[in-house]
Amino acid sequence: MTIGRIEAGRPGVLSVELAARMAAVLGLRLSASLHPDGDPIRDAAHVALIARLRPRLGPGLRLRTEVPVPIAGDLRSADAVIDGRGVAILVEAETRIGDVQALERRINAKQRDLRLTTVVLLVADTRHNRHVVAEYPQLPSRFPVSTRAALSALAHGQEPSGDSIVFL
């Protein structure tokens, strides 16, 4: 009777436990997996933020996204790297700044492992993000070059004179 309801596709009849028991009777093992559904871009805002930086780069500079950390088995990647003509800059993009200490640790580890000396923290220009930066004095001291100065250097195809927070 239960099998007939399952075969008819009636809702609520088949549970994972029942499916596992049926599989065992047949000499099988139940296996299940989950797969993402919907839009393949999980963070469209993140992608859009990085895209806003691209037209601000001057001659000779290119923006590569999702640059893997070159350590076997390491699944981390830089959000982006700006490179060309002696320039190599780590870009870490944040649409909404949350845990500042975790952000700093993540940036420091990627900077070390990618062997990049300059970092641009690319931040969505929102009231929340400006408030977070204003409230945490370690951020402006860690990223001393202003948005204006960093964008000017990049527009001229040059590396900023230090790490910077760029609001876009």
N, C-alpha and C positions, 0 to 999 in steps of 0.2 A: 504494500500500500504506500509506504513512504517513498520507495523507489519510483513508483508511478507519478507521485506528486513532484519529485525531483525532475524526472524526465519531462513532465509537462511544464516545467519552469515556473512553478508556483513560488512566489516570494516567501522567504522566511522558513523554508523547509530544510535547506542544506546548511549545516553549520560546519565550521572547520573541523570540529571533533568528529562529526559524522563522516565527513569526507576522508579523514585520516583512517577511520575504522574501515570504511569501504575499500580504501586503497590497500590496507593491510590484508584484507580477505583475498584480494586479487594478487597478492604478492608484490605490491607496489609500495612506494613511500611517497607521501604527499610532500610536495615542494611548492612554495609560493614565493613570489617576489613582487615588489612594488616598482612602478615606473612613473616618471613625471608625466603629467598631462598638461595640455594647454600650450601657451606661448613658450617656445624654447629659450627665450631670453628671460631669465629669472629676475634680473634687476635692470629693467629698461632705464630707470633714472640714472643708474650708475654708468651705463653705456652712453647715455645722452650727455652726462657731465664730462666724460672723457672726450666725447666728440666736440664739445664746445672749446676744448683746448687746441685741437688740431689746426684750425685756421689761424691761430695766433702764433704759430711757429714760423720763423723766418727761413730764408733760403738755406738749403743744405741740411736742415733738420728733418727728421722723420719721427713719427710716433708709432711705436710697436706696442700692441696690447697683449695681455696675458703672456708675459715673458716668463718661461719656467725657471725656477731656481736650479742651477746646474749641479745638483747633488743627487746621486742615484737613490731612487725611492722616495725622494722629497716631492710632495704634490703641490707645494706652494708655488705661486707665481707672482710677479710684479703686476699690478693693475696695468701699468704702462711703463715704457722706457723711452725717453727722448734721446736720440743719438745722431751723430754725424759730425764730421770735421773736429774731432777731438772732444766732443761733448758726449757725456753719458750720464743721464739723470734718471733716478728712480722717481716714478710718479705713483703716489698712493692716493686713491680717490675715495672720498667719503661724502655720501649724500646726507647723512645725519650722524654727527659726532656723538658717540655714546661714552664708552669707557675710555677715558683719555690715557690712562696708564697702559691698558691693553693695546691701544693704538700705537703708543710710543714703542712698546716692546716689539710689536709686529713690524713696524718701520725699521727699527734698529736691526732686527734679525735679518730682514730682507736686504737692507743696505749692506750688512756684513757679508751675507752669503752670495749676493750678486756682485760684490766688490765695486759698489758705486759710491762715489764720494759726495755727491750732491743729491738732495731730496727735495721734490716739490710735493707738498701736501695739498692736493687739489680738493677744495671743499665747495659744496653747493652753497651759494650765497643766500642763506636764510637767516631769519631772526634768531632761531635756535642756535645755529652754528656760530654766529657772531657772538652770541651771549656766552657760549661754552668757551670760546677762545678768549674772551675778555675776562672770564672768571678763573681761568687757569694760567697764571703767569709763566708756568714752565713752557707752555706752547709758544708764545712769542719769543721767549729767550732761546728755545730750541730751534725755532725757524725765524731768524732775525731779518731776513730780506723781505721787504714789503711786496704785496701783490703787484703794485705798479712797477717797481724796480725789476721784479722777476719777469713780468710779461714784456717789459721793454727789452730786457736782455734776450729773451727767447725770440722776440720779433726781429731782432737783429742777428739771429742765428748764433747767439752766444749763450754760454752757461751763466746763470746768475752767480753773483759773488758769494753765495752761501745757500743754505737751506731756506726754503720759504713756504709760507702758506699762501696759496692762490685761491681767492674767492671768485667763482664764476657762476 
